[in-house]
Amino acid sequence: KRSGLPNIIEGLDTYDFSLRPKLEAPLVRELENCRFAEEDGRNIICVGRPGLGKTRILDAIARAACDKGYSVKKKITADLLEELHASLVDGSYARTFKRYEKIDILYLDEFGYDTFDANATKHLFRLVSARHRKRSILLAANTGFKSWKRFFPSEAQAVATVDRLIDQATILRFTGKSFRKPKQILGDDIE
């Protein structure tokens, strides 16, 4: 319950890897053993357009980690950064920061969905730096690394943060068509 994961999570055994042939199914399934969390806090980063299965794979890995006794917390990246910034107002920043720093596996979803302001960038860099090579981060992003600099106020901040995130990380790149399909389409084509 405390993890923030959905109640129902499908494991990787039912994931259709034939739609993502560049992802090697045995290697991705191996991540459910959670050795990455024991290997100096190795990060797992999934990048690709929306609807390709990044969150589903990370949910399965995070659930496996919970089942193995790791503490896990899933947060929308913007919500986490807003929470850290708001904690400055009520004086609980140190406690809030420590909570996210100490969790075994921090799972950040929707990374870079919106731009970060200077405060958010500062909180993100501090948190990524504090966890670097100590505790794992699972991260789902809808864009590749080259475009991440547009989410940060400066390229230097982007480079410093990304450098720590990708250091020794396992990066899964998702390509292909979206799993998401409309139920019904009515009317003529729109040009």
DRENZA-94215 format. One record per residue: residue number from 1; x, y, z of N, C-alpha, C in turn. Coordinates in Angstrom, 1 decimal, padded with zeros to 4 digits. Atoms other than C-alpha are relative to their C-alpha. Example, Ala and Ser with C-alpha at 12.3 -4.5 7.8 and 13.67 -1.06 7.14 Angstrom:
<nodes>
[1, [000.9, -001.2, 000.0], [012.3, -004.5, 007.8], [000.9, 001.2, 000.0]]
[2, [-000.9, -001.1, 000.0], [013.7, -001.1, 007.1], [-000.8, 001.1, 000.8]]
</nodes>
This chain:
<nodes>
[1, [000.8, -001.2, 000.0], [000.0, 000.0, 000.0], [000.9, 001.3, 000.0]]
[2, [-000.8, -001.2, -000.1], [002.7, 002.5, 000.9], [000.9, 000.2, -001.2]]
[3, [-000.8, -000.2, 001.2], [004.5, 001.9, -002.4], [-000.5, 000.9, -001.0]]
[4, [000.6, -000.8, 001.1], [002.0, 003.8, -004.5], [-000.2, -000.8, -001.3]]
[5, [000.2, 000.8, 001.2], [001.8, 000.9, -006.9], [-001.4, -000.3, -000.2]]
[6, [001.4, 000.4, 000.2], [-001.5, -000.1, -008.5], [-000.3, -001.3, 000.7]]
[7, [000.4, 001.2, -000.7], [-003.4, -002.9, -006.8], [000.3, -001.2, -000.9]]
[8, [-000.2, 001.2, 000.9], [-003.2, -005.2, -009.8], [001.1, 000.4, -001.0]]
[9, [-001.2, -000.2, 000.9], [000.1, -005.5, -011.7], [000.2, -001.3, -000.7]]
[10, [-000.3, 001.2, 000.8], [000.7, -008.0, -014.5], [001.5, -000.2, 000.0]]
[11, [-001.4, 000.3, 000.1], [004.0, -009.7, -014.4], [000.6, 000.1, -001.4]]
[12, [-000.6, -000.1, 001.3], [006.5, -009.7, -017.2], [-000.2, -001.3, -000.8]]
[13, [000.2, 001.3, 000.7], [005.6, -013.3, -018.1], [-001.1, 000.2, -001.0]]
[14, [001.1, -000.2, 000.9], [002.5, -011.9, -019.9], [000.2, 001.2, -000.9]]
[15, [-000.3, -001.2, 000.8], [004.2, -008.9, -021.5], [000.3, -000.5, -001.4]]
[16, [-000.2, 000.4, 001.4], [004.2, -009.2, -025.4], [001.3, 000.7, -000.5]]
[17, [-001.3, -000.5, 000.4], [007.9, -008.7, -026.1], [000.1, 000.0, -001.5]]
[18, [000.0, 000.0, 001.5], [007.2, -009.5, -029.8], [-000.3, 001.4, -000.6]]
[19, [000.3, -001.4, 000.5], [005.9, -005.9, -030.1], [001.2, 000.9, 000.3]]
[20, [-001.3, -000.8, -000.4], [009.3, -004.6, -028.6], [001.2, -000.9, -000.3]]
[21, [-001.1, 001.0, 000.3], [011.8, -006.9, -030.4], [001.4, 000.4, 000.4]]
[22, [-001.4, -000.5, -000.4], [014.8, -004.7, -029.5], [000.2, -000.2, 001.5]]
[23, [-000.1, 000.3, -001.4], [014.1, -005.4, -025.8], [000.2, -001.5, 000.1]]
[24, [-000.2, 001.4, -000.2], [015.6, -008.7, -025.0], [-000.7, -000.5, 001.2]]
[25, [000.9, 000.5, -001.0], [012.9, -010.5, -023.0], [000.7, -000.6, 001.2]]
[26, [-000.7, 000.6, -001.1], [015.3, -012.7, -020.9], [000.7, 001.1, 000.9]]
[27, [-000.8, -001.1, -000.8], [017.4, -009.6, -019.9], [-001.0, 000.9, 000.8]]
[28, [001.0, -000.8, -000.7], [014.3, -007.6, -019.0], [-000.6, -000.8, 001.2]]
[29, [000.6, 000.8, -001.1], [012.7, -010.4, -017.0], [001.0, -000.2, 001.1]]
[30, [-001.0, 000.1, -001.0], [016.0, -010.8, -015.2], [000.0, 001.1, 001.1]]
[31, [000.1, -001.1, -000.9], [015.4, -007.4, -013.6], [-001.0, -000.2, 001.1]]
[32, [000.9, 000.3, -001.0], [012.6, -008.9, -011.6], [000.7, -000.7, 001.2]]
[33, [-000.7, 000.6, -001.1], [015.2, -010.7, -009.5], [000.6, 001.1, 001.0]]
[34, [-000.4, -001.1, -000.8], [016.2, -007.2, -008.2], [001.4, 000.1, 000.4]]
[35, [-001.4, -000.2, -000.3], [019.9, -007.6, -008.2], [000.5, 001.4, -000.2]]
[36, [-000.5, -001.4, 000.2], [020.2, -004.1, -009.5], [-000.1, 000.8, 001.3]]
[37, [000.1, -000.8, -001.3], [019.1, -002.8, -006.0], [001.2, -000.3, 000.9]]
[38, [-001.1, 000.4, -000.9], [022.0, -004.7, -004.4], [001.3, 000.5, -000.6]]
[39, [-001.2, -000.4, 000.7], [024.6, -003.5, -007.0], [000.2, 001.5, 000.1]]
[40, [-000.3, -001.4, -000.2], [025.4, -000.1, -005.6], [-001.1, 000.9, -000.5]]
[41, [001.2, -000.9, 000.4], [021.9, 001.2, -006.3], [-000.1, 000.3, -001.5]]
[42, [000.1, -000.2, 001.4], [021.9, 000.7, -010.0], [-001.4, 000.5, -000.4]]
[43, [001.3, -000.6, 000.5], [019.1, 002.7, -011.8], [-000.4, -000.8, -001.2]]
[44, [000.6, 000.5, 001.2], [016.7, 001.4, -014.4], [-000.8, 001.1, -000.6]]
[45, [000.7, -001.2, 000.7], [015.6, 004.0, -016.9], [-000.6, -000.5, -001.3]]
[46, [000.8, 000.3, 001.2], [012.9, 003.4, -019.5], [-000.3, 001.3, -000.8]]
[47, [000.3, -001.2, 000.9], [012.7, 005.9, -022.4], [-000.7, -000.4, -001.2]]
[48, [000.7, 000.2, 001.3], [010.3, 006.1, -025.3], [-001.3, 000.7, 000.1]]
[49, [001.2, -000.7, 000.1], [007.1, 007.6, -026.5], [-001.1, -000.6, 000.9]]
[50, [001.1, 000.5, -000.8], [003.8, 007.2, -024.5], [-000.6, -001.3, -000.6]]
[51, [000.8, 001.1, 000.5], [001.9, 003.9, -024.7], [000.8, -001.2, -000.4]]
[52, [-000.9, 001.1, 000.4], [004.9, 001.6, -025.3], [000.2, -001.1, 001.1]]
[53, [-000.1, 001.0, -001.0], [004.8, -000.3, -022.0], [001.1, 000.3, 001.1]]
[54, [-001.1, -000.3, -001.0], [007.5, 001.5, -019.9], [-000.5, -000.1, 001.4]]
[55, [000.5, 000.1, -001.4], [005.3, 001.9, -016.8], [-000.4, -001.4, 000.3]]
[56, [000.4, 001.3, -000.3], [004.0, -001.6, -017.1], [001.2, -000.8, 000.4]]
[57, [-001.2, 000.7, -000.4], [007.5, -003.0, -017.0], [000.6, 000.4, 001.3]]
[58, [-000.5, -000.5, -001.3], [008.6, -000.8, -014.2], [-000.9, -000.4, 001.2]]
[59, [000.9, 000.4, -001.1], [005.5, -001.6, -012.2], [000.3, -001.5, 000.4]]
[60, [-000.3, 001.4, -000.3], [006.3, -005.3, -012.5], [001.3, -000.2, 000.7]]
[61, [-001.3, 000.1, -000.7], [009.9, -004.8, -011.4], [-000.2, 000.6, 001.4]]
[62, [000.2, -000.5, -001.4], [008.8, -002.6, -008.5], [-000.8, -000.9, 000.9]]
[63, [000.8, 001.0, -000.8], [006.2, -005.2, -007.4], [000.9, -001.1, 000.4]]
[64, [-001.0, 001.1, -000.4], [008.9, -007.9, -007.5], [000.9, 000.5, 001.1]]
[65, [-000.9, -000.6, -001.1], [011.1, -005.6, -005.3], [-000.8, 000.0, 001.3]]
[66, [000.8, 000.0, -001.2], [008.2, -005.2, -002.8], [-000.1, -001.5, 000.5]]
[67, [000.2, 001.4, -000.4], [007.7, -009.0, -002.8], [001.3, -000.5, 000.6]]
[68, [-001.3, 000.4, -000.5], [011.5, -009.4, -002.0], [000.4, 000.8, 001.3]]
[69, [-000.2, -000.7, -001.3], [011.2, -007.0, 001.0], [000.7, 001.3, -000.2]]
[70, [-000.5, -001.4, 000.2], [012.6, -003.8, -000.6], [-001.1, 001.0, 000.3]]
[71, [000.9, -001.1, -000.1], [011.0, -000.5, 000.3], [-000.1, 000.7, -001.3]]
[72, [000.2, -000.6, 001.3], [009.5, 001.0, -002.8], [-000.9, 001.2, 000.1]]
[73, [001.0, -001.1, 000.1], [007.8, 004.4, -003.5], [-000.1, 000.4, -001.4]]
[74, [000.3, -000.5, 001.3], [006.2, 005.3, -006.8], [-000.6, 001.4, 000.1]]
[75, [000.6, -001.4, 000.0], [005.6, 009.0, -007.5], [000.1, 000.5, -001.4]]
[76, [-000.1, -000.9, 001.2], [004.8, 011.2, -010.5], [001.1, 001.0, 000.3]]
[77, [-001.2, -000.9, -000.3], [008.1, 013.2, -010.8], [-000.4, 001.4, 000.4]]
[78, [000.4, -001.4, -000.4], [006.3, 016.6, -010.7], [-000.6, 000.0, 001.3]]
[79, [000.6, 000.0, -001.4], [004.3, 015.6, -007.6], [001.1, -000.1, 001.1]]
[80, [-001.1, 000.1, -001.0], [007.5, 014.6, -005.8], [000.7, 001.3, 000.2]]
[81, [-000.7, -001.3, -000.1], [009.2, 017.8, -006.6], [-000.8, 001.1, 000.6]]
[82, [001.0, -000.9, -000.7], [006.1, 019.8, -005.6], [000.0, -000.2, 001.5]]
[83, [000.1, 000.4, -001.4], [006.0, 017.9, -002.3], [001.3, 000.5, 000.7]]
[84, [-001.3, -000.5, -000.6], [009.7, 018.7, -001.6], [000.0, 001.5, 000.1]]
[85, [000.0, -001.5, 000.0], [009.2, 022.4, -002.5], [-001.0, 000.5, 001.1]]
[86, [001.1, -000.4, -001.0], [006.0, 022.6, -000.3], [000.6, -000.2, 001.4]]
[87, [-000.5, 000.3, -001.3], [007.9, 021.1, 002.6], [000.9, 001.0, 000.6]]
[88, [-000.8, -001.1, -000.5], [010.1, 024.1, 002.8], [-000.8, 001.0, 000.8]]
[89, [000.9, -001.0, -000.6], [007.1, 026.2, 003.8], [-000.3, -000.4, 001.5]]
[90, [000.4, 000.5, -001.3], [006.1, 024.0, 006.8], [001.2, -000.5, 000.9]]
[91, [-001.2, 000.4, -000.8], [009.7, 023.3, 007.9], [000.3, -001.5, 000.0]]
[92, [-000.2, 001.4, 000.0], [009.5, 019.6, 007.1], [000.9, -000.5, -001.2]]
[93, [-000.8, 000.4, 001.1], [012.0, 019.6, 004.2], [001.0, -001.1, 000.3]]
[94, [-001.1, 001.0, -000.3], [014.8, 017.7, 005.9], [-000.6, -001.4, 000.2]]
[95, [000.6, 001.3, -000.2], [012.4, 014.9, 007.0], [-000.6, -000.5, -001.3]]
[96, [000.6, 000.5, 001.3], [010.6, 014.7, 003.6], [001.2, -000.4, -000.9]]
[97, [-001.1, 000.3, 000.9], [013.9, 014.7, 001.7], [000.6, -001.3, 000.5]]
[98, [-000.6, 001.2, -000.5], [015.4, 012.0, 004.0], [-000.9, -001.2, -000.3]]
[99, [000.9, 001.1, 000.4], [012.3, 009.8, 003.4], [000.2, -000.5, -001.4]]
[100, [-000.3, 000.4, 001.4], [012.9, 009.8, -000.3], [001.4, -000.4, -000.3]]
[101, [-001.4, 000.4, 000.1], [016.6, 009.5, 000.1], [000.2, -001.4, 000.4]]
[102, [-000.2, 001.3, -000.7], [016.4, 006.4, 002.3], [-000.8, -001.2, -000.6]]
[103, [000.8, 001.1, 000.6], [013.8, 004.4, 000.4], [000.9, -000.9, -000.9]]
[104, [-000.9, 000.8, 000.8], [015.4, 001.4, -001.2], [-000.1, 000.3, -001.5]]
[105, [000.2, -000.2, 001.5], [013.9, 001.9, -004.7], [-001.1, 001.2, -000.1]]
[106, [000.9, -001.1, 000.3], [012.4, 005.3, -005.7], [-000.4, -000.1, -001.5]]
[107, [000.6, 000.2, 001.4], [010.2, 005.0, -008.8], [-000.6, 001.3, -000.4]]
[108, [000.5, -001.2, 000.6], [009.7, 008.2, -010.8], [-000.6, -000.2, -001.3]]
[109, [000.8, 000.2, 001.2], [007.0, 008.1, -013.4], [-000.2, 001.4, -000.6]]
[110, [000.3, -001.2, 000.8], [006.3, 010.7, -016.1], [001.1, 001.0, 000.2]]
[111, [-001.2, -000.9, -000.1], [009.8, 012.2, -015.9], [000.1, 000.9, -001.2]]
[112, [-000.1, -000.9, 001.1], [010.1, 015.3, -018.0], [-001.3, 000.3, -000.7]]
[113, [001.3, -000.3, 000.7], [006.4, 015.5, -018.8], [-000.2, 001.5, -000.1]]
[114, [000.1, -001.5, 000.0], [006.6, 019.2, -017.9], [001.4, 000.5, 000.3]]
[115, [-001.2, -000.6, -000.3], [009.5, 021.6, -017.6], [000.2, 000.1, 001.5]]
[116, [-000.3, -000.2, -001.4], [011.3, 022.0, -014.2], [000.4, 001.4, 000.2]]
[117, [-000.5, -001.4, -000.3], [011.7, 025.4, -012.6], [001.3, -000.2, 000.8]]
[118, [-001.3, 000.1, -000.7], [014.9, 026.3, -010.8], [-000.1, -000.7, 001.3]]
[119, [000.2, 000.7, -001.3], [013.5, 025.1, -007.4], [-000.1, -001.5, -000.2]]
[120, [000.2, 001.4, 000.2], [012.4, 021.8, -008.8], [001.3, -000.7, -000.5]]
[121, [-001.3, 000.5, 000.5], [015.8, 021.3, -010.6], [000.9, -000.2, 001.2]]
[122, [-000.9, 000.1, -001.2], [017.6, 022.0, -007.3], [-000.4, -001.2, 000.8]]
[123, [000.4, 001.2, -000.8], [015.5, 019.4, -005.4], [000.3, -001.3, -000.7]]
[124, [-000.3, 001.3, 000.8], [015.9, 016.8, -008.2], [001.4, -000.3, 000.0]]
[125, [-001.4, 000.3, 000.0], [019.6, 017.2, -008.4], [000.5, -000.5, 001.4]]
[126, [-000.4, 000.4, -001.4], [020.0, 017.0, -004.6], [-000.4, -001.5, 000.2]]
[127, [000.5, 001.4, -000.2], [017.9, 013.8, -004.5], [000.7, -001.0, -000.8]]
[128, [-000.8, 001.0, 000.8], [019.6, 012.1, -007.4], [001.4, -000.1, 000.5]]
[129, [-001.4, 000.1, -000.5], [023.0, 013.0, -006.0], [000.1, -000.8, 001.3]]
[130, [000.0, 000.7, -001.3], [022.1, 011.7, -002.5], [-000.2, -001.5, -000.2]]
[131, [000.3, 001.4, 000.2], [020.9, 008.4, -003.9], [001.1, -000.6, -001.0]]
[132, [-000.9, 000.5, 001.0], [023.7, 008.1, -006.5], [000.9, -001.1, 000.5]]
[133, [-000.7, 001.2, -000.4], [025.3, 004.6, -006.3], [-000.2, -000.5, 001.4]]
[134, [000.4, 000.5, -001.3], [023.6, 004.0, -003.0], [-001.3, -000.7, -000.1]]
[135, [001.4, 000.5, 000.1], [019.9, 003.4, -003.8], [-000.5, 000.2, -001.4]]
[136, [000.5, 000.0, 001.4], [018.1, 002.6, -007.0], [-001.1, 001.0, -000.3]]
[137, [001.1, -000.8, 000.5], [015.9, 004.8, -009.0], [-000.6, -000.7, -001.3]]
[138, [000.6, 000.5, 001.2], [013.4, 003.4, -011.5], [-000.6, 001.3, -000.6]]
[139, [000.4, -001.2, 000.6], [012.5, 006.1, -014.0], [-000.6, -000.3, -001.4]]
[140, [000.7, 000.1, 001.3], [010.0, 006.3, -017.0], [-000.1, 001.4, -000.6]]
[141, [000.0, -001.3, 000.7], [010.5, 009.1, -019.5], [-000.5, -000.1, -001.4]]
[142, [000.6, 000.0, 001.4], [008.6, 009.9, -022.7], [000.9, 000.5, -001.0]]
[143, [-000.9, -000.5, 001.0], [011.6, 011.4, -024.4], [001.4, -000.5, 000.3]]
[144, [-001.4, 000.4, -000.1], [015.2, 010.5, -025.0], [000.9, 001.0, 000.7]]
[145, [-000.9, -000.9, -000.8], [018.2, 012.0, -023.1], [000.3, 001.3, -000.7]]
[146, [-000.4, -001.2, 000.7], [019.1, 014.5, -025.8], [-001.0, 001.1, 000.2]]
[147, [001.0, -001.0, -000.2], [015.8, 016.3, -025.3], [-000.2, 000.4, 001.4]]
[148, [000.2, -000.4, -001.4], [016.0, 016.4, -021.5], [000.4, 001.4, 000.3]]
[149, [-000.5, -001.3, -000.4], [017.9, 019.6, -021.5], [-001.1, 001.1, -000.1]]
[150, [001.1, -000.9, 000.1], [014.7, 021.4, -022.5], [-000.9, 000.1, 001.2]]
[151, [000.8, 000.1, -001.3], [013.1, 020.4, -019.2], [000.7, 000.8, 001.1]]
[152, [-000.8, -000.6, -001.0], [015.8, 022.1, -017.2], [000.3, 001.5, -000.3]]
[153, [-000.2, -001.4, 000.2], [016.4, 025.8, -016.7], [001.4, 000.3, -000.7]]
[154, [-001.3, -000.2, 000.7], [020.0, 025.4, -017.9], [000.6, -001.4, -000.4]]
[155, [-000.6, 001.2, 000.5], [021.9, 022.8, -019.9], [001.0, -000.6, 001.0]]
[156, [-000.9, 000.5, -001.0], [024.5, 022.5, -017.1], [-000.7, -000.8, 001.1]]
[157, [000.8, 000.8, -001.0], [021.8, 021.4, -014.6], [-000.5, -001.3, -000.6]]
[158, [000.4, 001.2, 000.6], [020.5, 018.9, -017.1], [001.1, -001.0, -000.1]]
[159, [-001.1, 000.9, 000.1], [023.9, 017.4, -017.7], [000.4, -000.6, 001.3]]
[160, [-000.4, 000.4, -001.4], [024.8, 017.2, -014.0], [-001.0, -001.1, 000.5]]
[161, [001.0, 000.9, -000.5], [021.5, 015.4, -013.2], [000.0, -001.3, -000.8]]
[162, [000.1, 001.1, 000.9], [021.4, 013.1, -016.2], [001.3, -000.9, 000.2]]
[163, [-001.3, 000.7, -000.2], [025.1, 012.2, -015.7], [-000.1, -001.0, 001.2]]
[164, [000.1, 000.8, -001.2], [024.3, 010.8, -012.2], [-001.1, -001.1, -000.2]]
[165, [001.0, 001.0, 000.2], [021.1, 009.1, -013.3], [000.4, -001.2, -000.9]]
[166, [-000.4, 001.1, 000.9], [022.7, 007.1, -016.2], [001.2, -000.7, 000.4]]
[167, [-001.2, 000.6, -000.4], [025.9, 006.3, -014.4], [-000.3, -001.5, 000.5]]
[168, [000.2, 001.5, -000.3], [026.0, 002.4, -014.4], [-001.4, -000.5, -000.1]]
[169, [001.5, 000.3, 000.1], [022.2, 002.4, -015.2], [-000.2, -001.1, -001.0]]
[170, [000.6, 000.8, 001.1], [020.3, -000.2, -017.2], [-001.0, 000.9, -000.7]]
[171, [000.9, -000.8, 000.8], [018.6, 001.7, -020.0], [-000.8, -000.8, -000.9]]
[172, [000.9, 000.8, 000.9], [015.6, 000.2, -021.8], [-000.6, 001.1, -000.9]]
[173, [000.5, -001.0, 001.0], [014.7, 002.1, -025.0], [-001.2, -000.7, -000.7]]
[174, [001.3, 000.6, 000.6], [011.1, 001.5, -026.2], [-000.3, 000.7, -001.3]]
[175, [000.4, -000.5, 001.4], [010.2, 001.9, -029.9], [-001.2, -000.8, -000.5]]
[176, [001.1, 000.7, 000.6], [007.3, 000.8, -032.0], [-001.3, 000.7, 000.1]]
[177, [001.3, -000.5, -000.1], [003.6, 001.3, -032.0], [-000.6, -000.1, 001.4]]
[178, [000.6, 000.0, -001.3], [001.6, 002.2, -028.9], [-000.9, -001.2, 000.2]]
[179, [000.9, 001.0, -000.4], [-000.3, -000.5, -027.0], [-001.4, 000.6, 000.0]]
[180, [001.3, -000.6, -000.2], [-003.1, 002.0, -026.6], [-000.8, 000.2, -001.3]]
[181, [000.8, -000.1, 001.2], [-005.9, 001.9, -029.1], [-001.4, 000.6, 000.4]]
[182, [001.4, -000.4, -000.3], [-009.3, 003.7, -029.3], [-001.0, -001.1, 000.0]]
[183, [001.0, 001.1, 000.1], [-012.3, 001.6, -028.6], [-000.9, 000.2, -001.2]]
[184, [000.9, -000.3, 001.1], [-014.3, 003.3, -031.3], [000.4, 001.3, -000.7]]
[185, [-000.3, -001.3, 000.8], [-013.7, 005.9, -034.1], [-001.2, 000.2, -000.8]]
[186, [001.2, -000.4, 000.8], [-016.7, 007.7, -035.6], [000.3, 001.3, -000.8]]
[187, [-000.2, -001.1, 000.8], [-016.8, 010.2, -038.4], [001.0, -000.1, -001.0]]
[188, [-001.0, 000.0, 001.0], [-014.6, 011.1, -041.3], [001.4, 000.3, 000.5]]
[189, [-001.4, -000.4, -000.4], [-010.8, 011.4, -041.3], [000.1, 001.5, 000.0]]
[190, [-000.3, -001.5, -000.1], [-009.5, 014.8, -040.3], [001.3, 000.2, -000.6]]
[191, [-001.2, -000.3, 000.7], [-006.9, 016.2, -042.5], [000.9, 001.0, 000.8]]
</nodes>
